Amino acid sequence: MITLGIDPGTATVGYGVVEEMGDGSLRAIAYGVITTSPALPMWQRLQIIYDNLTVLVRQHNPDRGAVEELFFAKNVTTAITVAQGRGVILLALANGNLPVYEYKPNQIKQSIAGYGGAKKPQMQEMVRLLLGLDEIPRPDDAADGLAIAITDLHNARFDSFADENQ
C-alpha cells in the first residue's frame, strides 16, 4: 500500500510518499516540498500547489492520501491562508480518486514517537529510523509529510485488523 502524506501550507507544502512492504517495513518512495512565492497573488499560489500535487498523484499512483488537520490557537490570518491551501490539497487528492484521511498533530506525534507532545527533532529522528534513511529528511516540511504518510499507514493497518476481527 502506498500513501501520499501532505503537510499543508501555502508558502511551503511538505509531502512524502511511503510504501508499506509485504513484510510490514516502510519505504520512502519520494519526499520534498512544493513552494510558492509570497509575491504571487493567492490564486496563483493555490494553482501551483494544485498542479504539483496532481503531478505527484499521477506519478506515484498512491492508494490513499493523508493530510494534517489545522491547529491554530492565535493567528487567524495564517489559519485562513493555510485553510485555503488545505482546501486545494483536498481537492487535488479527491480529483485523483484517492480516499483522504486527516490527522491531528498530536495523533501524528503519538503514531511516530509514541508521545503526543513530541518535539520536532524527536519526530524527525523517528521518521529517519522508521524509514531506514541515512539522514533526517530535509526540509522540515518534507519530514512532516513523511510522518503523516507513516501515520496513515499505521492507521490503515489497524483499521484492516479491526475489520478482519469483526
PyMOL commands that set and color helices and strands:
alter all, ss='L'
color gray80, all
select helices_A, chain A and resi 42-60+76-95+105-113+120-131+140-164
alter helices_A, ss='H'
color red, helices_A
select strands_A, chain A and resi 2-7+12-20+26-35+64-68+100-103
alter strands_A, ss='S'
color yellow, strands_A
deselect
rebuild
show_as cartoon
